[in-house]
Amino acid sequence: MTTPPPSPTQVEIPFDGTSRKTRQSTQLRRLTTRSLDQPRPTVNVSLATDPEKLVSSSLKAAEEDNALVPVDPFGELVKNLFEIYQKSIELPWDGTKFGIHNVKDGFFVTHADVTEIILGDKCLNISILQLWLMFMHDWAANIDYGALYGFAEPQCIHNAKTRREDCENYIGRWIKESQKQLYIASYLNEAHWQLLVLCPAENTVVWFCSLQKKPDAAIKAVVNSAMKLVTKSAEGKPPQPVPQWIKAKSHVQTGNYECGYYVMHWIWCIVSAGLKDEWIRVSLLLFIYLLMSLDFTN
């Protein structure tokens, strides 16, 4: 491959129904625009913690965070919208972060991409998730979790039904090459974003869906086959059965378009907390971060 995976046009991501912006999606967008240089509040998320103390400490951390960090990344994004309208931004694209080699061209962020984030009223294009995963890869390395998490490029597992062999080969090769403990994969299925976390050592796959849907047969078959091939080729290890699929508890989206924001924030929660199991904590972390973003002064 000589160019980064192309982003599908908006036509490929149809949207039906009436869009309506919710408070929840607005908070999610505010949270996902946090920059790398922005300090993070430290919150105890132990399930054994008293709930009342947990909420109290979270709100206190939020106050400290707001007092120390006047930076408004979302506001800066709005300010730069006109410049991006005049000329798309080209960012460095390092395909090796996702197991894609010989990529020389850059990664473009267009006016349409930025508008999707600002308006927050439609299903996010695949390029937004590509950009977010680039950020999360660097963020994981920045907080010393680079050896823990690998990230799958969403275009490489898109259309798993018609590209089964390509998707299967990509996942299997990337797992064998990178040797990470966990692999985070954003999956676009019929205009709906879902999240998979592959755990090769445990032979498990954790599934997140903001509509509580089951994984479709295509991606499940691809992942099962890829992980089975990886265990077969591992020296000294007998072939394992198909992986166990675990459905993680999560919040349910209230509109027709928030799925991409849910996936982005689930990834943020997993990586920031260094989670390897205890997937119920992802929902707890999301709830805490939402509380921290609310303005209780009004």
N, C-alpha and C positions, 0 to 999 in steps of 0.2 A: 504493500500500500504506500503510495507516495503523497497522498493528501489526507488531511484529517477527515473522519467520516462526515458526510454531508448531513445537514439538518433538513428534515422534511419540511415542506411548505405547510402553511397553516391549513391548507385544504386537506392534508393528511391527518389532521387532528380535528375532526368535526366537532361541532358543539351544538347541542340541541337544548331547547328550553330557554327560559328567561334568566339572564344573569342577574345576580343580586349580591352586592358586596356585603359581607358579614363582618362583625367586629372581630370574630375569630381569625378570619383570613387576613385582616389588616394587621392584627397582632403578630401573626406568623410571618408576614412579610417584613415587619419591623425587626423581628428577631433574626431572620435569616440574612439581613443586610449588615449584621455586626461585622466589623473589620477585624483583621488579624491583630492589629495593634491595640485594639480596645480591650482593656482589662475585663476579666470575667469575675462575677461574684462567686465566692466559694460557698456552696450549700451542701449540708449533710443530707443525703438522700437515702440513708439507711431505712429499710422498711420497719425496723424495730423502733425508730424514733417516734416519740409521741406526736401525733398529727398536729396538735395545737402548737407545740414548740416548732414543728417543722414549718408551718405556715408563717409563724412569727419571725423565725430566722430568715425565711425567704424574703419577706417584706422588708426586713431591716437591710438585707443585702441589696435589695433593689434600690432603696433610698441611697445607700452608699454609692452604688453604681451610677445612679443618676447625678449625684453630687460631684463625683470625680470625673465623669466623662460627658462633657457637653457636646461631643461630636455627634453629628446627625448624618449618617451615611445615606439614608434615604433622601434627605433634603439635597445632599450633594449630587445624588443621581438625577434628581429633577432638574437641578441647575445645569447639568451637563447634557440634558436631553437634546437641546438644539444643536450642539456641536456634533453629537452622534447622528442627528438627522442629516447634517450636511456631509458627514463622512463617517462611515462605519469604523469602529475601533478594531485594529488587528492586535491580538494578543499572542504571545509565544505559545506554541502547542508542542508539548513534550509527550508524544504518544507512548513512550516507554513507561510512563506512569501507569498505563492501562494495558500494557502488553502489546502495543502496536508499534512496530518498528518501521524505520525508513520513512518517517514523516518529516517533510521539510517545510511545508507551508505553515502559515500562522492560523490562528483561530479568530474568526470575525464575530463581533457583537454588533448587531444592527439596531436601528431605531425601533423596529418592530419588537425586538427582544426586550429592550429596555421599557418600552411602553407596556408590555405585558406585565412586568413587575410593578410598574407604577399604578396601573389601573386595577390590577388584581381581580379581573372579572372573567377570565377565560382559562382554559387548560393550558399550562405552560408548554411552550415549544421545547423540543428535545435539546436545542442548543443551550437553553437556560440550565438544564440539568447537567449537561456536559461541563459548563462553566463552573457550576457549583461543586462538581466532583473534583475538578482541578484544584479549587480552593480547599476542599476538605482533605485532599491528599497532602497538600502542603501544611495544612493545619495539624493533621495527625503527626507529621514529622516534627513540627514545631513543638508539640507537647510530648514528644518521645514515645509516640505510639506508631511510628512508621513501620516497625517490624511486626506490628499486630494486625494492621488492616491493609487489605488490598482492595482496589476499586475496579469494577467492571465498567467498560465503556458502554453506555446505553445503546448506541447505534449498532454495536456488534452483537447485541442479543435481541434487537428489534425484529419483528416479523418472524418469530421463532417457528411458526407453523410452516412457512414457505422456505425458510432458510435453516432448517434443523441441523444439517451437517455442519454448516459454517459456524453456527452458534455453539454447537457441541464441541467442535474442534477448538474454538477460541477459548471457551471456559476451561476445558481440560488442559490446554497448553499453558494458559496463564497461571493456573494453580500450580502446575509442575515447575514452571520457570521461577515464580516469585516466592513460593514457600511461605506465605503468610498464614497466620492462624485463622483469620476470618476474611471473607470476601463480601463486599457490599455491592449490590447490583440494583440499579433503578430500572424497572421494567415497564415499558409503555404497551398497554394491551387495550385495543379498541378505545382510544382516546382517554384512557384512565391509567394514571401512574400508580404503581405498586412497588414494594420493596422486598428484596430477598437478601438474607444474610446466610452465606454458605459457610459451614463449619466442617471442613474436610476431616480433621482429626477425630471429631465426635460423630462424623457421618450423619449430620443433621442439617436441615435447612429451616430457617426461621422466616415466616411469611407475615408481612404487614400489608393491610389493605384498609383504607379509610372508608370503604363501603362494605367491609366485612365479607367480601367475595372470596371464594376459593380460588387457588391458582388454576389457570387454564391448563388443559391437558398438554398443550404444545410446550410451554416453558417447563412444566414438570417433567416431561419426558426428556427434554434436552439436559436439564440439570441432573436428573437421575443417571442418565447414561454417561455424562461427562465425569461425574464423581466416581462412578463405578470403574471407569477406565483408569482414573488416577490411582485408585487403590490397587488395581490389578498390576499396574506398572511399578508400584512401590516395592523396593527390594525387601524381602523378608516378611512381607505382609500378605496374608491370604486375601482373596477377593471378598469384599464386603457386600452385604445385601443392599438393596436400594436404601437411600438415606431416609431418615425419619423426618417428616415435615411437621413443624410446630407452628401453630397459628398464634401469633402474639396478640394480646389484648390491646386495643387502641381506641382512640376517640373516633367517632363517626362524623364525616363531613356533613354539613347542613345544606350546602349548595351543590352546584353541578360542575365546579371547576377547581376546587381547592386541593385536589389530590396531589399535585406537584409540590405545593407548599408543605403538605404533611410529610411527603417523602424527604424533602430537603431537611425538615426539622427533625425527623426521626434519625437521619444520618448524623445531624449535629449532636443530638443527645447521646447517641451510641458512642461516637468518637470522643466527644468532650469528656464523658464519664469513663472512658476506657472499658466499656462493657464487653464481656465475653460470654456471659450467660445472664440469668436473672432478667429476662427480657421484659418482665412486668415493670421494671424500673424505667423503661423508656417512656411509658405512659405517665408515670409519676413525674419524671423529669419534665415532660412536656407541660403538665399541669402546673408545675412550679414555675417554669419559665413564663408561662402565660400570666400567672399571678404577679410575677415580678414586673411585667410590662404594663400592667394596668395602673391607671392613675386614680388613687383612692382619695385624692385631695378634694375632688369635686363632689 
